[in-house]
């Protein structure tokens, strides 16, 4: 099976037209069509249907397409790693971050890492934690930065702790809940959950850690922007790292002065066990540690 034939199939399906696919891989349309036909003959299966118009994958073609995309990704990653081992720090690094990490560590890390290695293309995504683990498992991202879960699959992932923080209850300025002293006073309030169901989210974990039932879910979000917007627009409550409350991003948010303890959270890096840790990944983790140290020092100075 020729790599050029796989590239032709991927291009045809992703571009949705033979003209776009041939332009992308720099071959003529007849040559591209022949490459795809050769694959069909080799596998004795139809791959894209409607090749003469707008190619779409058959079930067999979809299987090959998904594996071909992984092969292309792995080859590109191998090329980047080989160049980096030779001292040429260029290539692409895909980082997934949960809202906590996006707020606390990613901005400073991106600033210093991009300045040190301008030829490394950084792609940073913010999504639900479970989705990020799926992408890490599938090799779509190189690392996940966020709260380290208690029940991480053993042997599948490797973690490296960056910092400890505490998630504290917050509300908008002027909220009727802003002066509450006990968590029980907030049990009937509507809370913002991070996730896709009431089974997920820091709010549930906080209440359960104090022996209380999970509070009502007023909204579910998976981004920092959505969390801040909802907190500032009504009487919804949420949880944030204590460092964010004094951050410019949280200027419309106040910490609720509860006597009950907040929710401790260990923030770290998660990578696939057994995967090759490229020089770019090692350097990015080093810059994450630097950002975490700076945040810790700043927090201690404020106290």
DRENZADREN-535109 format. One record per residue (C-alpha): residue number from 1; residue in three letters; chain; x, y, z. Coordinates in steps of 0.5 Angstrom, whole numbers, plus 2048, in hexadecimal, padded with zeros to 3 digits. Example, Ala and Ser with C-alpha at 12.3 -4.5 7.8 and 13.67 -1.06 7.14 Angstrom:
BEGIN
- num,residu,chaine,px,py,pz
- 1,ALA,A,819,7F7,810 .
- 2,SER,A,81B,7FE,80E .
//
This chain:
BEGIN
- num,residu,chaine,px,py,pz
- 1,UNK,A,800,800,800 .
- 2,UNK,A,803,806,7FE .
- 3,UNK,A,803,80D,802 .
- 4,UNK,A,802,811,7FC .
- 5,UNK,A,7FB,80D,7FB .
- 6,UNK,A,7F9,80E,802 .
- 7,UNK,A,7FB,815,802 .
- 8,UNK,A,7F6,816,7FB .
- 9,UNK,A,7F1,812,7FF .
- 10,UNK,A,7F1,817,805 .
- 11,UNK,A,7F2,81D,801 .
- 12,UNK,A,7EC,81B,7FC .
- 13,UNK,A,7E7,81A,803 .
- 14,UNK,A,7E9,820,806 .
- 15,UNK,A,7E9,825,801 .
- 16,UNK,A,7E3,822,7FE .
- 17,UNK,A,7E5,823,7F7 .
- 18,UNK,A,7EA,820,7F2 .
- 19,UNK,A,7EC,827,7F0 .
- 20,UNK,A,7EE,829,7F7 .
- 21,UNK,A,7F1,822,7F9 .
- 22,UNK,A,7F5,822,7F2 .
- 23,UNK,A,7F7,829,7F4 .
- 24,UNK,A,7F9,828,7FB .
- 25,UNK,A,7FE,822,7FA .
- 26,UNK,A,800,825,7F3 .
- 27,UNK,A,7FE,81F,7EE .
- 28,UNK,A,7F9,81F,7E8 .
- 29,UNK,A,7F2,81D,7E9 .
- 30,UNK,A,7F3,817,7E5 .
- 31,UNK,A,7F9,815,7E9 .
- 32,UNK,A,7F5,816,7F0 .
- 33,UNK,A,7F0,812,7ED .
- 34,UNK,A,7F4,80C,7EB .
- 35,UNK,A,7F8,80C,7F2 .
- 36,UNK,A,7F1,80C,7F5 .
- 37,UNK,A,7EF,806,7F0 .
- 38,UNK,A,7F5,802,7F2 .
- 39,UNK,A,7F4,802,7F9 .
- 40,UNK,A,7ED,800,7F8 .
- 41,UNK,A,7F0,7FA,7F3 .
- 42,UNK,A,7F5,7F8,7F9 .
- 43,UNK,A,7F0,7F8,7FE .
- 44,UNK,A,7EA,7F5,7FA .
- 45,UNK,A,7E5,7FA,7FD .
- 46,UNK,A,7E2,801,7FA .
- 47,UNK,A,7E5,807,7FE .
- 48,UNK,A,7E2,80D,7FC .
- 49,UNK,A,7DB,80E,7F8 .
- 50,UNK,A,7DA,813,7F3 .
- 51,UNK,A,7E1,814,7F1 .
- 52,UNK,A,7E0,817,7EB .
- 53,UNK,A,7DC,81D,7EF .
- 54,UNK,A,7DD,81E,7F6 .
- 55,UNK,A,7E0,818,7FA .
- 56,UNK,A,7DD,815,800 .
- 57,UNK,A,7DF,80F,804 .
- 58,UNK,A,7DC,808,804 .
- 59,UNK,A,7DC,805,80A .
- 60,UNK,A,7E2,801,808 .
- 61,UNK,A,7E5,808,806 .
- 62,UNK,A,7E4,80B,80C .
- 63,UNK,A,7E8,806,810 .
- 64,UNK,A,7EE,807,80C .
- 65,UNK,A,7ED,80E,80C .
- 66,UNK,A,7ED,80E,814 .
- 67,UNK,A,7F3,80A,814 .
- 68,UNK,A,7F7,80E,80E .
- 69,UNK,A,7F6,814,812 .
- 70,UNK,A,7F9,811,818 .
- 71,UNK,A,7FF,80F,814 .
- 72,UNK,A,800,816,811 .
- 73,UNK,A,800,819,818 .
- 74,UNK,A,805,814,81B .
- 75,UNK,A,809,815,815 .
- 76,UNK,A,809,81C,816 .
- 77,UNK,A,80A,81C,81D .
- 78,UNK,A,810,817,81C .
- 79,UNK,A,813,81C,817 .
- 80,UNK,A,813,822,81C .
- 81,UNK,A,816,81D,822 .
- 82,UNK,A,81C,81B,81D .
- 83,UNK,A,81D,823,81B .
- 84,UNK,A,81C,825,823 .
- 85,UNK,A,821,81F,825 .
- 86,UNK,A,826,822,820 .
- 87,UNK,A,825,829,823 .
- 88,UNK,A,820,82C,81E .
- 89,UNK,A,81B,82E,823 .
- 90,UNK,A,815,82F,81E .
- 91,UNK,A,80F,82B,81D .
- 92,UNK,A,808,82B,820 .
- 93,UNK,A,805,82A,827 .
- 94,UNK,A,7FE,828,829 .
- 95,UNK,A,7FC,82A,830 .
- 96,UNK,A,7F5,829,833 .
- 97,UNK,A,7F4,82D,839 .
- 98,UNK,A,7EE,82D,83E .
- 99,UNK,A,7EB,833,840 .
- 100,UNK,A,7EF,833,847 .
- 101,UNK,A,7F6,833,843 .
- 102,UNK,A,7F3,838,83E .
- 103,UNK,A,7F2,83D,843 .
- 104,UNK,A,7F8,83C,847 .
- 105,UNK,A,7FE,839,843 .
- 106,UNK,A,7FD,839,83C .
- 107,UNK,A,7FE,841,83A .
- 108,UNK,A,805,841,83E .
- 109,UNK,A,807,83B,83B .
- 110,UNK,A,805,83D,834 .
- 111,UNK,A,809,843,835 .
- 112,UNK,A,80F,841,837 .
- 113,UNK,A,80F,83A,833 .
- 114,UNK,A,80D,83E,82C .
- 115,UNK,A,813,843,82D .
- 116,UNK,A,818,83D,82F .
- 117,UNK,A,816,839,829 .
- 118,UNK,A,812,83D,823 .
- 119,UNK,A,813,838,81E .
- 120,UNK,A,80E,833,822 .
- 121,UNK,A,807,834,820 .
- 122,UNK,A,803,833,826 .
- 123,UNK,A,7FB,831,826 .
- 124,UNK,A,7F8,832,82D .
- 125,UNK,A,7F1,82F,82D .
- 126,UNK,A,7EC,830,833 .
- 127,UNK,A,7E7,82B,834 .
- 128,UNK,A,7E3,826,839 .
- 129,UNK,A,7E8,822,83D .
- 130,UNK,A,7E6,81B,83A .
- 131,UNK,A,7E6,81D,833 .
- 132,UNK,A,7ED,81F,834 .
- 133,UNK,A,7EF,818,837 .
- 134,UNK,A,7EC,815,831 .
- 135,UNK,A,7F0,81A,82C .
- 136,UNK,A,7F6,818,830 .
- 137,UNK,A,7F5,811,830 .
- 138,UNK,A,7F4,811,828 .
- 139,UNK,A,7FA,816,827 .
- 140,UNK,A,7F6,81C,825 .
- 141,UNK,A,7FA,820,82A .
- 142,UNK,A,801,81F,82E .
- 143,UNK,A,7FF,821,835 .
- 144,UNK,A,7F9,823,839 .
- 145,UNK,A,7FA,828,83E .
- 146,UNK,A,7F5,829,844 .
- 147,UNK,A,7F2,826,84B .
- 148,UNK,A,7F5,81F,84B .
- 149,UNK,A,7EF,81A,84C .
- 150,UNK,A,7EF,815,852 .
- 151,UNK,A,7ED,80F,84E .
- 152,UNK,A,7F2,810,848 .
- 153,UNK,A,7F3,809,844 .
- 154,UNK,A,7F9,806,847 .
- 155,UNK,A,7FE,805,842 .
- 156,UNK,A,7FB,808,83C .
- 157,UNK,A,7FD,80F,83E .
- 158,UNK,A,803,813,842 .
- 159,UNK,A,802,819,846 .
- 160,UNK,A,807,81E,849 .
- 161,UNK,A,804,823,84E .
- 162,UNK,A,805,82A,84D .
- 163,UNK,A,802,82E,853 .
- 164,UNK,A,7FC,82D,858 .
- 165,UNK,A,7F7,832,858 .
- 166,UNK,A,7F0,832,85C .
- 167,UNK,A,7E9,833,858 .
- 168,UNK,A,7E5,838,85C .
- 169,UNK,A,7DE,83B,85C .
- 170,UNK,A,7DD,841,858 .
- 171,UNK,A,7D7,846,856 .
- 172,UNK,A,7D6,84C,852 .
- 173,UNK,A,7D7,853,856 .
- 174,UNK,A,7D0,854,859 .
- 175,UNK,A,7CE,84D,859 .
- 176,UNK,A,7C9,84C,85F .
- 177,UNK,A,7CD,846,860 .
- 178,UNK,A,7D4,84A,861 .
- 179,UNK,A,7D4,84A,868 .
- 180,UNK,A,7D2,843,86A .
- 181,UNK,A,7D6,83F,86F .
- 182,UNK,A,7D4,838,86F .
- 183,UNK,A,7D4,834,869 .
- 184,UNK,A,7CD,831,86B .
- 185,UNK,A,7CA,839,86A .
- 186,UNK,A,7CC,837,862 .
- 187,UNK,A,7C9,831,862 .
- 188,UNK,A,7C3,833,85E .
- 189,UNK,A,7C6,838,85A .
- 190,UNK,A,7C8,837,852 .
- 191,UNK,A,7CF,835,851 .
- 192,UNK,A,7D3,834,84A .
- 193,UNK,A,7D5,82D,849 .
- 194,UNK,A,7DB,82C,844 .
- 195,UNK,A,7D9,826,840 .
- 196,UNK,A,7D4,823,83C .
- 197,UNK,A,7CF,820,842 .
- 198,UNK,A,7CE,821,84A .
- 199,UNK,A,7D3,81B,84B .
- 200,UNK,A,7D9,820,849 .
- 201,UNK,A,7DB,826,84C .
- 202,UNK,A,7DF,829,852 .
- 203,UNK,A,7D9,82C,855 .
- 204,UNK,A,7D6,825,856 .
- 205,UNK,A,7DD,822,859 .
- 206,UNK,A,7DD,828,85E .
- 207,UNK,A,7D6,827,861 .
- 208,UNK,A,7D8,81F,861 .
- 209,UNK,A,7DE,820,865 .
- 210,UNK,A,7DA,824,86A .
- 211,UNK,A,7D5,81E,86A .
- 212,UNK,A,7D0,822,867 .
- 213,UNK,A,7CC,821,861 .
- 214,UNK,A,7CE,824,85A .
- 215,UNK,A,7CB,82B,859 .
- 216,UNK,A,7C6,82C,853 .
- 217,UNK,A,7C9,82D,84C .
- 218,UNK,A,7C7,834,84A .
- 219,UNK,A,7CC,833,844 .
- 220,UNK,A,7D1,82F,841 .
- 221,UNK,A,7D7,832,83D .
- 222,UNK,A,7DE,82F,83A .
- 223,UNK,A,7E2,836,839 .
- 224,UNK,A,7E5,83B,83E .
- 225,UNK,A,7E1,841,83A .
- 226,UNK,A,7DA,83E,83B .
- 227,UNK,A,7DC,83D,842 .
- 228,UNK,A,7DE,844,843 .
- 229,UNK,A,7D8,846,83F .
- 230,UNK,A,7D3,842,843 .
- 231,UNK,A,7D6,844,849 .
- 232,UNK,A,7D5,84C,848 .
- 233,UNK,A,7CE,84B,845 .
- 234,UNK,A,7CA,849,84B .
- 235,UNK,A,7CA,845,851 .
- 236,UNK,A,7CD,83F,84F .
- 237,UNK,A,7D3,83D,853 .
- 238,UNK,A,7D9,839,851 .
- 239,UNK,A,7E0,837,853 .
- 240,UNK,A,7E6,83A,851 .
- 241,UNK,A,7EE,839,853 .
- 242,UNK,A,7EF,83E,859 .
- 243,UNK,A,7F4,841,855 .
- 244,UNK,A,7EF,843,850 .
- 245,UNK,A,7EB,847,854 .
- 246,UNK,A,7F0,84D,855 .
- 247,UNK,A,7F2,84C,84D .
- 248,UNK,A,7F0,852,848 .
- 249,UNK,A,7EB,84C,845 .
- 250,UNK,A,7E7,84C,84C .
- 251,UNK,A,7E6,853,84D .
- 252,UNK,A,7DF,852,84D .
- 253,UNK,A,7DF,84C,851 .
- 254,UNK,A,7E0,84C,859 .
- 255,UNK,A,7E2,846,85D .
- 256,UNK,A,7DC,844,862 .
- 257,UNK,A,7DF,844,869 .
- 258,UNK,A,7DD,83D,86B .
- 259,UNK,A,7E0,83A,872 .
- 260,UNK,A,7DF,833,86E .
- 261,UNK,A,7E6,831,86B .
- 262,UNK,A,7E6,831,863 .
- 263,UNK,A,7E8,82C,85E .
- 264,UNK,A,7EF,82A,85E .
- 265,UNK,A,7F2,829,857 .
- 266,UNK,A,7F8,826,854 .
- 267,UNK,A,7FA,829,84D .
- 268,UNK,A,7FF,825,849 .
- 269,UNK,A,801,823,842 .
- 270,UNK,A,7FE,81C,83F .
- 271,UNK,A,801,819,839 .
- 272,UNK,A,801,812,836 .
- 273,UNK,A,805,80C,83A .
- 274,UNK,A,80A,809,835 .
- 275,UNK,A,80A,80F,830 .
- 276,UNK,A,810,812,82E .
- 277,UNK,A,811,819,832 .
- 278,UNK,A,814,81E,82D .
- 279,UNK,A,818,824,82E .
- 280,UNK,A,813,828,82D .
- 281,UNK,A,80E,825,832 .
- 282,UNK,A,814,825,837 .
- 283,UNK,A,815,82C,836 .
- 284,UNK,A,80E,82E,836 .
- 285,UNK,A,80D,82A,83D .
- 286,UNK,A,813,82E,840 .
- 287,UNK,A,810,835,83E .
- 288,UNK,A,809,832,841 .
- 289,UNK,A,80D,831,848 .
- 290,UNK,A,810,838,847 .
- 291,UNK,A,809,83B,846 .
- 292,UNK,A,807,837,84C .
- 293,UNK,A,80D,839,851 .
- 294,UNK,A,80B,840,84F .
- 295,UNK,A,804,840,850 .
- 296,UNK,A,806,83D,857 .
- 297,UNK,A,80B,842,859 .
- 298,UNK,A,806,848,857 .
- 299,UNK,A,800,844,85B .
- 300,UNK,A,805,844,861 .
- 301,UNK,A,807,84B,860 .
- 302,UNK,A,7FF,84D,860 .
- 303,UNK,A,7FE,84A,867 .
//
